[in-house]
Amino acid sequence: MFDKMKQLFEMQKSMQELKRKLEEANFDILSGNGMVKISMNAAQKMNSVTINGSLTEIDKSVLEKSICDAYDRALKHAQEIAAGKLKDISGLNPPKP
């Protein structure tokens, strides 16, 4: 019984450490056309959105698509980082996003 409680405590401690590492893993992702840059961490918290170019030069629909593209790329990258860190802790291979 004590061994199980100790294992649970260690797992909880490992998960807290993983959460901290994910929050510290920051990165920038550009949309495919380079118009939008999203700064995010691996815990999937968006820190900022930067629009390159003058807003008067940008078509609204192109901008909307660029924001979606950059966000999708950033989210995928965050999930890949999280999966790698989870694998390091657990030794398991989580499914790819």
Buried (B, 14 or more C-beta within 10 A) or exposed (E): EEEEEEEEEEEEEBEEEBBEBBEEBEBBBBBEEEBBBBBBBBBBEBEEBEBEEEEEEBEEEEBEBBBEBBBBBBBEBBBEBBBEBBEEEEEEEEEEE
